[in-house]
């Protein structure tokens, strides 16, 4: 997996906390941020799945059989 440099702005308190954790854990700040974002994205995956499930349950979204989707995409 390639590495990409990113620049963004954070609240000063968050930056200070990140520096303290980095020092205390002897981990690079980028490692801590990457780990935290990975955990956060996993949680968001669950929230998105729940939202979609709720939409299906309420009738706002409709499921279609995989075979129909494959046929529509020409993958049958």
PDB file of N, CA, C and O in Angstrom, chain B, residues numbered from 101:
ATOM      1  N   UNK B 101       0.851  -1.172   0.000  1.00  0.00           N
ATOM      2  CA  UNK B 101       0.000   0.000   0.000  1.00  0.00           C
ATOM      3  C   UNK B 101       0.898   1.236   0.000  1.00  0.00           C
ATOM      4  O   UNK B 101       1.831   1.323   0.799  1.00  0.00           O
ATOM      5  N   UNK B 102       0.628   2.174  -0.874  1.00  0.00           N
ATOM      6  CA  UNK B 102       1.449   3.376  -0.943  1.00  0.00           C
ATOM      7  C   UNK B 102       1.063   4.373   0.146  1.00  0.00           C
ATOM      8  O   UNK B 102      -0.061   4.358   0.648  1.00  0.00           O
ATOM      9  N   UNK B 103       1.990   5.217   0.493  1.00  0.00           N
ATOM     10  CA  UNK B 103       1.773   6.239   1.515  1.00  0.00           C
ATOM     11  C   UNK B 103       1.549   7.568   0.804  1.00  0.00           C
ATOM     12  O   UNK B 103       2.213   7.855  -0.192  1.00  0.00           O
ATOM     13  N   UNK B 104       0.632   8.372   1.299  1.00  0.00           N
ATOM     14  CA  UNK B 104       0.320   9.680   0.735  1.00  0.00           C
ATOM     15  C   UNK B 104       0.420  10.710   1.844  1.00  0.00           C
ATOM     16  O   UNK B 104      -0.100  10.506   2.941  1.00  0.00           O
ATOM     17  N   UNK B 105       1.077  11.798   1.561  1.00  0.00           N
ATOM     18  CA  UNK B 105       1.178  12.875   2.543  1.00  0.00           C
ATOM     19  C   UNK B 105      -0.092  13.709   2.472  1.00  0.00           C
ATOM     20  O   UNK B 105      -0.538  14.074   1.385  1.00  0.00           O
ATOM     21  N   UNK B 106      -0.680  14.013   3.639  1.00  0.00           N
ATOM     22  CA  UNK B 106      -1.910  14.798   3.708  1.00  0.00           C
ATOM     23  C   UNK B 106      -1.717  15.936   4.705  1.00  0.00           C
ATOM     24  O   UNK B 106      -1.011  15.799   5.704  1.00  0.00           O
ATOM     25  N   UNK B 107      -2.349  17.037   4.413  1.00  0.00           N
ATOM     26  CA  UNK B 107      -2.284  18.186   5.305  1.00  0.00           C
ATOM     27  C   UNK B 107      -3.698  18.593   5.680  1.00  0.00           C
ATOM     28  O   UNK B 107      -4.562  18.718   4.813  1.00  0.00           O
ATOM     29  N   UNK B 108      -3.937  18.799   6.972  1.00  0.00           N
ATOM     30  CA  UNK B 108      -5.243  19.237   7.434  1.00  0.00           C
ATOM     31  C   UNK B 108      -5.079  19.996   8.738  1.00  0.00           C
ATOM     32  O   UNK B 108      -4.026  19.943   9.373  1.00  0.00           O
ATOM     33  N   UNK B 109      -6.118  20.695   9.127  1.00  0.00           N
ATOM     34  CA  UNK B 109      -6.092  21.529  10.325  1.00  0.00           C
ATOM     35  C   UNK B 109      -6.873  20.849  11.442  1.00  0.00           C
ATOM     36  O   UNK B 109      -7.968  20.331  11.223  1.00  0.00           O
ATOM     37  N   UNK B 110      -6.295  20.857  12.645  1.00  0.00           N
ATOM     38  CA  UNK B 110      -6.940  20.273  13.812  1.00  0.00           C
ATOM     39  C   UNK B 110      -6.970  21.293  14.941  1.00  0.00           C
ATOM     40  O   UNK B 110      -6.166  22.225  14.976  1.00  0.00           O
ATOM     41  N   UNK B 111      -7.893  21.107  15.845  1.00  0.00           N
ATOM     42  CA  UNK B 111      -7.958  21.933  17.040  1.00  0.00           C
ATOM     43  C   UNK B 111      -6.650  21.772  17.829  1.00  0.00           C
ATOM     44  O   UNK B 111      -6.096  20.676  17.907  1.00  0.00           O
ATOM     45  N   UNK B 112      -6.175  22.858  18.402  1.00  0.00           N
ATOM     46  CA  UNK B 112      -4.908  22.830  19.141  1.00  0.00           C
ATOM     47  C   UNK B 112      -4.918  21.792  20.256  1.00  0.00           C
ATOM     48  O   UNK B 112      -3.913  21.123  20.495  1.00  0.00           O
ATOM     49  N   UNK B 113      -6.040  21.660  20.929  1.00  0.00           N
ATOM     50  CA  UNK B 113      -6.158  20.674  22.008  1.00  0.00           C
ATOM     51  C   UNK B 113      -5.928  19.256  21.472  1.00  0.00           C
ATOM     52  O   UNK B 113      -5.252  18.453  22.115  1.00  0.00           O
ATOM     53  N   UNK B 114      -6.478  18.956  20.321  1.00  0.00           N
ATOM     54  CA  UNK B 114      -6.315  17.628  19.720  1.00  0.00           C
ATOM     55  C   UNK B 114      -4.855  17.392  19.347  1.00  0.00           C
ATOM     56  O   UNK B 114      -4.323  16.303  19.566  1.00  0.00           O
ATOM     57  N   UNK B 115      -4.213  18.404  18.787  1.00  0.00           N
ATOM     58  CA  UNK B 115      -2.804  18.280  18.412  1.00  0.00           C
ATOM     59  C   UNK B 115      -1.938  18.048  19.650  1.00  0.00           C
ATOM     60  O   UNK B 115      -1.022  17.226  19.624  1.00  0.00           O
ATOM     61  N   UNK B 116      -2.227  18.766  20.723  1.00  0.00           N
ATOM     62  CA  UNK B 116      -1.463  18.584  21.961  1.00  0.00           C
ATOM     63  C   UNK B 116      -1.668  17.190  22.542  1.00  0.00           C
ATOM     64  O   UNK B 116      -0.718  16.560  23.006  1.00  0.00           O
ATOM     65  N   UNK B 117      -2.895  16.715  22.514  1.00  0.00           N
ATOM     66  CA  UNK B 117      -3.182  15.368  23.004  1.00  0.00           C
ATOM     67  C   UNK B 117      -2.483  14.315  22.151  1.00  0.00           C
ATOM     68  O   UNK B 117      -1.934  13.342  22.669  1.00  0.00           O
ATOM     69  N   UNK B 118      -2.511  14.521  20.851  1.00  0.00           N
ATOM     70  CA  UNK B 118      -1.831  13.605  19.935  1.00  0.00           C
ATOM     71  C   UNK B 118      -0.340  13.551  20.250  1.00  0.00           C
ATOM     72  O   UNK B 118       0.248  12.470  20.276  1.00  0.00           O
ATOM     73  N   UNK B 119       0.272  14.704  20.487  1.00  0.00           N
ATOM     74  CA  UNK B 119       1.696  14.754  20.813  1.00  0.00           C
ATOM     75  C   UNK B 119       1.990  13.995  22.110  1.00  0.00           C
ATOM     76  O   UNK B 119       2.991  13.284  22.199  1.00  0.00           O
ATOM     77  N   UNK B 120       1.126  14.142  23.106  1.00  0.00           N
ATOM     78  CA  UNK B 120       1.311  13.443  24.378  1.00  0.00           C
ATOM     79  C   UNK B 120       1.204  11.929  24.203  1.00  0.00           C
ATOM     80  O   UNK B 120       2.022  11.179  24.736  1.00  0.00           O
ATOM     81  N   UNK B 121       0.200  11.486  23.458  1.00  0.00           N
ATOM     82  CA  UNK B 121       0.060  10.048  23.207  1.00  0.00           C
ATOM     83  C   UNK B 121       1.241   9.520  22.412  1.00  0.00           C
ATOM     84  O   UNK B 121       1.755   8.437  22.693  1.00  0.00           O
ATOM     85  N   UNK B 122       1.664  10.278  21.429  1.00  0.00           N
ATOM     86  CA  UNK B 122       2.798   9.881  20.606  1.00  0.00           C
ATOM     87  C   UNK B 122       4.041   9.679  21.469  1.00  0.00           C
ATOM     88  O   UNK B 122       4.748   8.679  21.341  1.00  0.00           O
ATOM     89  N   UNK B 123       4.288  10.625  22.328  1.00  0.00           N
ATOM     90  CA  UNK B 123       5.448  10.549  23.215  1.00  0.00           C
ATOM     91  C   UNK B 123       5.298   9.388  24.205  1.00  0.00           C
ATOM     92  O   UNK B 123       6.226   8.600  24.389  1.00  0.00           O
ATOM     93  N   UNK B 124       4.136   9.290  24.832  1.00  0.00           N
ATOM     94  CA  UNK B 124       3.904   8.255  25.840  1.00  0.00           C
ATOM     95  C   UNK B 124       3.934   6.847  25.287  1.00  0.00           C
ATOM     96  O   UNK B 124       4.383   5.921  25.960  1.00  0.00           O
ATOM     97  N   UNK B 125       3.463   6.682  24.077  1.00  0.00           N
ATOM     98  CA  UNK B 125       3.413   5.350  23.459  1.00  0.00           C
ATOM     99  C   UNK B 125       4.625   5.050  22.579  1.00  0.00           C
ATOM    100  O   UNK B 125       4.786   3.935  22.084  1.00  0.00           O
ATOM    101  N   UNK B 126       5.468   6.053  22.393  1.00  0.00           N
ATOM    102  CA  UNK B 126       6.620   5.934  21.485  1.00  0.00           C
ATOM    103  C   UNK B 126       6.165   5.500  20.089  1.00  0.00           C
ATOM    104  O   UNK B 126       6.771   4.636  19.455  1.00  0.00           O
ATOM    105  N   UNK B 127       5.095   6.119  19.641  1.00  0.00           N
ATOM    106  CA  UNK B 127       4.549   5.858  18.302  1.00  0.00           C
ATOM    107  C   UNK B 127       4.521   7.163  17.523  1.00  0.00           C
ATOM    108  O   UNK B 127       4.344   8.236  18.099  1.00  0.00           O
ATOM    109  N   UNK B 128       4.694   7.065  16.219  1.00  0.00           N
ATOM    110  CA  UNK B 128       4.598   8.259  15.382  1.00  0.00           C
ATOM    111  C   UNK B 128       3.163   8.770  15.392  1.00  0.00           C
ATOM    112  O   UNK B 128       2.208   7.998  15.471  1.00  0.00           O
ATOM    113  N   UNK B 129       3.040  10.086  15.311  1.00  0.00           N
ATOM    114  CA  UNK B 129       1.705  10.689  15.286  1.00  0.00           C
ATOM    115  C   UNK B 129       0.907  10.162  14.094  1.00  0.00           C
ATOM    116  O   UNK B 129      -0.294   9.922  14.215  1.00  0.00           O
ATOM    117  N   UNK B 130       1.552   9.983  12.962  1.00  0.00           N
ATOM    118  CA  UNK B 130       0.845   9.477  11.779  1.00  0.00           C
ATOM    119  C   UNK B 130       0.299   8.074  12.024  1.00  0.00           C
ATOM    120  O   UNK B 130      -0.774   7.728  11.529  1.00  0.00           O
ATOM    121  N   UNK B 131       1.039   7.259  12.791  1.00  0.00           N
ATOM    122  CA  UNK B 131       0.566   5.907  13.108  1.00  0.00           C
ATOM    123  C   UNK B 131      -0.693   5.968  13.984  1.00  0.00           C
ATOM    124  O   UNK B 131      -1.651   5.228  13.765  1.00  0.00           O
ATOM    125  N   UNK B 132      -0.671   6.860  14.974  1.00  0.00           N
ATOM    126  CA  UNK B 132      -1.820   7.000  15.866  1.00  0.00           C
ATOM    127  C   UNK B 132      -3.037   7.491  15.089  1.00  0.00           C
ATOM    128  O   UNK B 132      -4.139   6.972  15.269  1.00  0.00           O
ATOM    129  N   UNK B 133      -2.847   8.481  14.231  1.00  0.00           N
ATOM    130  CA  UNK B 133      -3.956   9.008  13.429  1.00  0.00           C
ATOM    131  C   UNK B 133      -4.495   7.949  12.486  1.00  0.00           C
ATOM    132  O   UNK B 133      -5.709   7.794  12.352  1.00  0.00           O
ATOM    133  N   UNK B 134      -3.601   7.218  11.830  1.00  0.00           N
ATOM    134  CA  UNK B 134      -4.035   6.171  10.901  1.00  0.00           C
ATOM    135  C   UNK B 134      -4.828   5.087  11.622  1.00  0.00           C
ATOM    136  O   UNK B 134      -5.850   4.624  11.116  1.00  0.00           O
ATOM    137  N   UNK B 135      -4.361   4.683  12.798  1.00  0.00           N
ATOM    138  CA  UNK B 135      -5.071   3.668  13.589  1.00  0.00           C
ATOM    139  C   UNK B 135      -6.433   4.186  14.033  1.00  0.00           C
ATOM    140  O   UNK B 135      -7.438   3.481  13.940  1.00  0.00           O
ATOM    141  N   UNK B 136      -6.453   5.425  14.518  1.00  0.00           N
ATOM    142  CA  UNK B 136      -7.717   6.013  14.980  1.00  0.00           C
ATOM    143  C   UNK B 136      -8.719   6.124  13.838  1.00  0.00           C
ATOM    144  O   UNK B 136      -9.897   5.814  14.018  1.00  0.00           O
ATOM    145  N   UNK B 137      -8.270   6.559  12.678  1.00  0.00           N
ATOM    146  CA  UNK B 137      -9.179   6.678  11.529  1.00  0.00           C
ATOM    147  C   UNK B 137      -9.673   5.316  11.064  1.00  0.00           C
ATOM    148  O   UNK B 137     -10.833   5.173  10.677  1.00  0.00           O
ATOM    149  N   UNK B 138      -8.812   4.328  11.099  1.00  0.00           N
ATOM    150  CA  UNK B 138      -9.224   2.977  10.710  1.00  0.00           C
ATOM    151  C   UNK B 138     -10.343   2.467  11.624  1.00  0.00           C
ATOM    152  O   UNK B 138     -11.325   1.898  11.149  1.00  0.00           O
ATOM    153  N   UNK B 139     -10.189   2.672  12.922  1.00  0.00           N
ATOM    154  CA  UNK B 139     -11.224   2.270  13.883  1.00  0.00           C
ATOM    155  C   UNK B 139     -12.505   3.066  13.636  1.00  0.00           C
ATOM    156  O   UNK B 139     -13.602   2.508  13.643  1.00  0.00           O
ATOM    157  N   UNK B 140     -12.355   4.373  13.420  1.00  0.00           N
ATOM    158  CA  UNK B 140     -13.509   5.232  13.172  1.00  0.00           C
ATOM    159  C   UNK B 140     -14.252   4.795  11.903  1.00  0.00           C
ATOM    160  O   UNK B 140     -15.480   4.719  11.897  1.00  0.00           O
ATOM    161  N   UNK B 141     -13.511   4.511  10.838  1.00  0.00           N
ATOM    162  CA  UNK B 141     -14.150   4.083   9.594  1.00  0.00           C
ATOM    163  C   UNK B 141     -14.885   2.757   9.772  1.00  0.00           C
ATOM    164  O   UNK B 141     -15.948   2.558   9.184  1.00  0.00           O
ATOM    165  N   UNK B 142     -14.332   1.847  10.575  1.00  0.00           N
ATOM    166  CA  UNK B 142     -15.037   0.593  10.865  1.00  0.00           C
ATOM    167  C   UNK B 142     -16.366   0.877  11.557  1.00  0.00           C
ATOM    168  O   UNK B 142     -17.379   0.250  11.245  1.00  0.00           O
ATOM    169  N   UNK B 143     -16.360   1.820  12.495  1.00  0.00           N
ATOM    170  CA  UNK B 143     -17.605   2.188  13.186  1.00  0.00           C
ATOM    171  C   UNK B 143     -18.593   2.824  12.214  1.00  0.00           C
ATOM    172  O   UNK B 143     -19.794   2.565  12.299  1.00  0.00           O
ATOM    173  N   UNK B 144     -18.112   3.641  11.304  1.00  0.00           N
ATOM    174  CA  UNK B 144     -18.988   4.291  10.329  1.00  0.00           C
ATOM    175  C   UNK B 144     -19.573   3.271   9.357  1.00  0.00           C
ATOM    176  O   UNK B 144     -20.707   3.430   8.906  1.00  0.00           O
ATOM    177  N   UNK B 145     -18.809   2.220   9.027  1.00  0.00           N
ATOM    178  CA  UNK B 145     -19.336   1.138   8.192  1.00  0.00           C
ATOM    179  C   UNK B 145     -20.562   0.518   8.845  1.00  0.00           C
ATOM    180  O   UNK B 145     -21.560   0.248   8.177  1.00  0.00           O
ATOM    181  N   UNK B 146     -20.485   0.294  10.150  1.00  0.00           N
ATOM    182  CA  UNK B 146     -21.605  -0.290  10.886  1.00  0.00           C
ATOM    183  C   UNK B 146     -22.796   0.668  10.858  1.00  0.00           C
ATOM    184  O   UNK B 146     -23.926   0.247  10.612  1.00  0.00           O
ATOM    185  N   UNK B 147     -22.546   1.957  11.111  1.00  0.00           N
ATOM    186  CA  UNK B 147     -23.638   2.943  11.096  1.00  0.00           C
ATOM    187  C   UNK B 147     -24.298   3.015   9.723  1.00  0.00           C
ATOM    188  O   UNK B 147     -25.522   3.101   9.628  1.00  0.00           O
ATOM    189  N   UNK B 148     -23.496   2.981   8.657  1.00  0.00           N
ATOM    190  CA  UNK B 148     -24.046   3.025   7.305  1.00  0.00           C
ATOM    191  C   UNK B 148     -24.876   1.776   7.018  1.00  0.00           C
ATOM    192  O   UNK B 148     -25.955   1.859   6.432  1.00  0.00           O
ATOM    193  N   UNK B 149     -24.368   0.630   7.433  1.00  0.00           N
ATOM    194  CA  UNK B 149     -25.121  -0.615   7.237  1.00  0.00           C
ATOM    195  C   UNK B 149     -26.449  -0.574   7.985  1.00  0.00           C
ATOM    196  O   UNK B 149     -27.474  -1.017   7.465  1.00  0.00           O
ATOM    197  N   UNK B 150     -26.428  -0.040   9.210  1.00  0.00           N
ATOM    198  CA  UNK B 150     -27.668   0.089   9.978  1.00  0.00           C
ATOM    199  C   UNK B 150     -28.639   1.044   9.303  1.00  0.00           C
ATOM    200  O   UNK B 150     -29.843   0.791   9.277  1.00  0.00           O
ATOM    201  N   UNK B 151     -28.128   2.130   8.762  1.00  0.00           N
ATOM    202  CA  UNK B 151     -28.980   3.102   8.067  1.00  0.00           C
ATOM    203  C   UNK B 151     -29.635   2.472   6.841  1.00  0.00           C
ATOM    204  O   UNK B 151     -30.824   2.669   6.593  1.00  0.00           O
ATOM    205  N   UNK B 152     -28.857   1.720   6.083  1.00  0.00           N
ATOM    206  CA  UNK B 152     -29.397   1.047   4.901  1.00  0.00           C
ATOM    207  C   UNK B 152     -30.420  -0.005   5.318  1.00  0.00           C
ATOM    208  O   UNK B 152     -31.478  -0.127   4.701  1.00  0.00           O
ATOM    209  N   UNK B 153     -30.102  -0.761   6.362  1.00  0.00           N
ATOM    210  CA  UNK B 153     -31.023  -1.780   6.854  1.00  0.00           C
ATOM    211  C   UNK B 153     -32.335  -1.159   7.309  1.00  0.00           C
ATOM    212  O   UNK B 153     -33.410  -1.686   7.021  1.00  0.00           O
ATOM    213  N   UNK B 154     -32.247  -0.035   8.022  1.00  0.00           N
ATOM    214  CA  UNK B 154     -33.455   0.668   8.465  1.00  0.00           C
ATOM    215  C   UNK B 154     -34.274   1.146   7.266  1.00  0.00           C
ATOM    216  O   UNK B 154     -35.503   1.078   7.285  1.00  0.00           O
ATOM    217  N   UNK B 155     -33.597   1.627   6.228  1.00  0.00           N
ATOM    218  CA  UNK B 155     -34.296   2.107   5.030  1.00  0.00           C
ATOM    219  C   UNK B 155     -35.004   0.953   4.323  1.00  0.00           C
ATOM    220  O   UNK B 155     -36.107   1.124   3.803  1.00  0.00           O
ATOM    221  N   UNK B 156     -34.376  -0.210   4.305  1.00  0.00           N
ATOM    222  CA  UNK B 156     -35.012  -1.389   3.702  1.00  0.00           C
ATOM    223  C   UNK B 156     -36.208  -1.799   4.547  1.00  0.00           C
ATOM    224  O   UNK B 156     -37.280  -2.076   4.011  1.00  0.00           O
ATOM    225  N   UNK B 157     -36.033  -1.840   5.867  1.00  0.00           N
ATOM    226  CA  UNK B 157     -37.115  -2.234   6.770  1.00  0.00           C
ATOM    227  C   UNK B 157     -38.317  -1.294   6.668  1.00  0.00           C
ATOM    228  O   UNK B 157     -39.463  -1.732   6.768  1.00  0.00           O
ATOM    229  N   UNK B 158     -38.050   0.003   6.469  1.00  0.00           N
ATOM    230  CA  UNK B 158     -39.140   0.976   6.401  1.00  0.00           C
ATOM    231  C   UNK B 158     -39.768   1.064   5.018  1.00  0.00           C
ATOM    232  O   UNK B 158     -40.786   1.731   4.831  1.00  0.00           O
ATOM    233  N   UNK B 159     -39.150   0.380   4.039  1.00  0.00           N
ATOM    234  CA  UNK B 159     -39.683   0.405   2.681  1.00  0.00           C
ATOM    235  C   UNK B 159     -39.164   1.558   1.839  1.00  0.00           C
ATOM    236  O   UNK B 159     -39.583   1.722   0.694  1.00  0.00           O
ATOM    237  N   UNK B 160     -38.249   2.367   2.392  1.00  0.00           N
ATOM    238  CA  UNK B 160     -37.674   3.476   1.625  1.00  0.00           C
ATOM    239  C   UNK B 160     -36.674   2.991   0.582  1.00  0.00           C
ATOM    240  O   UNK B 160     -36.440   3.666  -0.420  1.00  0.00           O
ATOM    241  N   UNK B 161     -36.090   1.833   0.817  1.00  0.00           N
ATOM    242  CA  UNK B 161     -35.158   1.210  -0.126  1.00  0.00           C
ATOM    243  C   UNK B 161     -35.641  -0.204  -0.398  1.00  0.00           C
ATOM    244  O   UNK B 161     -36.246  -0.847   0.460  1.00  0.00           O
ATOM    245  N   UNK B 162     -35.365  -0.677  -1.605  1.00  0.00           N
ATOM    246  CA  UNK B 162     -35.799  -2.011  -1.978  1.00  0.00           C
ATOM    247  C   UNK B 162     -34.598  -2.847  -2.371  1.00  0.00           C
ATOM    248  O   UNK B 162     -33.718  -2.384  -3.097  1.00  0.00           O
ATOM    249  N   UNK B 163     -34.564  -4.074  -1.891  1.00  0.00           N
ATOM    250  CA  UNK B 163     -33.503  -4.997  -2.265  1.00  0.00           C
ATOM    251  C   UNK B 163     -33.856  -5.678  -3.586  1.00  0.00           C
ATOM    252  O   UNK B 163     -35.025  -5.939  -3.871  1.00  0.00           O
ATOM    253  N   UNK B 164     -32.842  -5.955  -4.375  1.00  0.00           N
ATOM    254  CA  UNK B 164     -33.062  -6.728  -5.595  1.00  0.00           C
ATOM    255  C   UNK B 164     -32.175  -7.965  -5.518  1.00  0.00           C
ATOM    256  O   UNK B 164     -31.076  -7.906  -4.966  1.00  0.00           O
ATOM    257  N   UNK B 165     -32.638  -9.076  -6.062  1.00  0.00           N
ATOM    258  CA  UNK B 165     -31.824 -10.295  -6.032  1.00  0.00           C
ATOM    259  C   UNK B 165     -30.504 -10.083  -6.773  1.00  0.00           C
ATOM    260  O   UNK B 165     -30.449  -9.371  -7.775  1.00  0.00           O
ATOM    261  N   UNK B 166     -29.447 -10.710  -6.265  1.00  0.00           N
ATOM    262  CA  UNK B 166     -28.123 -10.577  -6.877  1.00  0.00           C
ATOM    263  C   UNK B 166     -28.153 -10.995  -8.346  1.00  0.00           C
ATOM    264  O   UNK B 166     -27.492 -10.381  -9.184  1.00  0.00           O
ATOM    265  N   UNK B 167     -28.923 -12.045  -8.657  1.00  0.00           N
ATOM    266  CA  UNK B 167     -28.986 -12.527 -10.037  1.00  0.00           C
ATOM    267  C   UNK B 167     -29.506 -11.440 -10.972  1.00  0.00           C
ATOM    268  O   UNK B 167     -29.032 -11.311 -12.101  1.00  0.00           O
ATOM    269  N   UNK B 168     -30.485 -10.653 -10.503  1.00  0.00           N
ATOM    270  CA  UNK B 168     -31.021  -9.561 -11.314  1.00  0.00           C
ATOM    271  C   UNK B 168     -29.974  -8.471 -11.521  1.00  0.00           C
ATOM    272  O   UNK B 168     -29.857  -7.912 -12.612  1.00  0.00           O
ATOM    273  N   UNK B 169     -29.224  -8.178 -10.480  1.00  0.00           N
ATOM    274  CA  UNK B 169     -28.163  -7.161 -10.596  1.00  0.00           C
ATOM    275  C   UNK B 169     -27.084  -7.624 -11.557  1.00  0.00           C
ATOM    276  O   UNK B 169     -26.623  -6.850 -12.396  1.00  0.00           O
ATOM    277  N   UNK B 170     -26.679  -8.883 -11.442  1.00  0.00           N
ATOM    278  CA  UNK B 170     -25.650  -9.413 -12.340  1.00  0.00           C
ATOM    279  C   UNK B 170     -26.122  -9.355 -13.792  1.00  0.00           C
ATOM    280  O   UNK B 170     -25.365  -9.003 -14.696  1.00  0.00           O
ATOM    281  N   UNK B 171     -27.400  -9.712 -13.992  1.00  0.00           N
ATOM    282  CA  UNK B 171     -27.941  -9.698 -15.360  1.00  0.00           C
ATOM    283  C   UNK B 171     -27.953  -8.269 -15.893  1.00  0.00           C
ATOM    284  O   UNK B 171     -27.584  -8.035 -17.044  1.00  0.00           O
ATOM    285  N   UNK B 172     -28.371  -7.315 -15.070  1.00  0.00           N
ATOM    286  CA  UNK B 172     -28.401  -5.914 -15.496  1.00  0.00           C
ATOM    287  C   UNK B 172     -27.005  -5.390 -15.838  1.00  0.00           C
ATOM    288  O   UNK B 172     -26.852  -4.544 -16.719  1.00  0.00           O
ATOM    289  N   UNK B 173     -26.004  -5.891 -15.143  1.00  0.00           N
ATOM    290  CA  UNK B 173     -24.627  -5.476 -15.383  1.00  0.00           C
ATOM    291  C   UNK B 173     -23.932  -6.311 -16.442  1.00  0.00           C
ATOM    292  O   UNK B 173     -22.767  -6.077 -16.761  1.00  0.00           O
ATOM    293  N   UNK B 174     -24.654  -7.291 -16.990  1.00  0.00           N
ATOM    294  CA  UNK B 174     -24.095  -8.141 -18.029  1.00  0.00           C
ATOM    295  C   UNK B 174     -23.114  -9.175 -17.486  1.00  0.00           C
ATOM    296  O   UNK B 174     -22.231  -9.636 -18.210  1.00  0.00           O
ATOM    297  N   UNK B 175     -23.266  -9.539 -16.224  1.00  0.00           N
ATOM    298  CA  UNK B 175     -22.358 -10.491 -15.593  1.00  0.00           C
ATOM    299  C   UNK B 175     -22.986 -11.862 -15.419  1.00  0.00           C
ATOM    300  O   UNK B 175     -22.428 -12.710 -14.723  1.00  0.00           O
ATOM    301  N   UNK B 176     -24.120 -12.091 -16.031  1.00  0.00           N
ATOM    302  CA  UNK B 176     -24.801 -13.378 -15.842  1.00  0.00           C
ATOM    303  C   UNK B 176     -24.198 -14.491 -16.620  1.00  0.00           C
ATOM    304  O   UNK B 176     -24.676 -15.623 -16.550  1.00  0.00           O
TER     305      UNK B 176
END
